[in-house]
Amino acid sequence: MAYHIWTDTSANLPAPLCKKLGIGVLPFHFIHNGGAEQCCLDTDAFPYDAYYEDLKNGGVATTSMINSEAYREIFEREAEAGNDVLYIGMSSGISGAYGASALAAREAGERYPQHRFEVFDTKGASLGEGLLVLAAQKLQKAGADLQKVLRELDRLRTHMMQIFTVDDLMYLKRGGRISRMKAVIASVLNIKPILRGDEEGRIVVTNKTVGRKASIRTLADDLIENIDEQDACGVGIAQAGCAADAQALIARIRAKFPSLPILTVPYEPVTGSHVGPGALALFYISRTPRTV
């Protein structure tokens, strides 16, 4: 039976690319400075630079996850059209959205028992999620059935490296990652943390550097030492209002791997509001499973 691939805006994939590949996208929502609730389905039109500059200057964004009703509506609509569903979502370690999608899949399965509703926890976000979505679509296009795609996603997930740095530690403090005192001291000393998504999809601090240039060098060195060049996923880079730093990271990678495919995107506003303006993230498939 035919199956349709869905993901969410946390996957950070450009809207024109999703449309071209036939990938469905559900939106996370956010409220910026107390305004109306909005989402970022039109990735080409969103004012990323102004948004992150405002957050840097004290603006506030609050976010909400996708609820089970929204998932169920999509799943049942696909079933009515005669399709099974593969939903590839944000890490359960940082959002309750995966749990909501799993609940909706069970409920849709009870109503449409002849169809499959598979939800896959990427244990990632941004392009750590998005690169897996692209890998699934490529397999589907090559004729892989749903079970084969799920097996390959499970393999790739364990090797997907998600490593990033942030410019302002106070955003981590707001999320409960570090204490206020540590955030203040680190900011004064110009310490830039290196963070990873662990095997459970949670964000953990694994290293610290002094200065932005050192943190960019650390990201590039991590990839150079560990990337599996034979894997077809390529490399993803997401940046929150720091496009020049993303280009510096690309230059370091290109010096070693001149033909490596790299997808570079602005951080979508929901995930970006949690990592903060100045966040720079790198995603790639490692030769060995990810550990912290």
Secondary structure, DSSP 8 states (H G I E B T S, - for coil): --EEEEEEGGG---HHHHHHHT-EEE--EEEETT--EE----TTT--HHHHHHHHHTT--EEEE---HHHHHHHHHHHHHTT-EEEEEE--TTT-SHHHHHHHHHHHHHHH-TTS-EEEEE-S--THHHHHHHHHHHHHHHTT--HHHHHHHHHHHHHHEEEEEE-S-THHHHHTTSS-HHHHHHHHHHTEEEEEEE-TTS-EEEEEEEESHHHHHHHHHHHHHHHB-TT-TT-EEEEESS-HHHHHHHHHHHHHH-TT--EEEEE--HHHHHHH-TT-EEEEEEBSS----
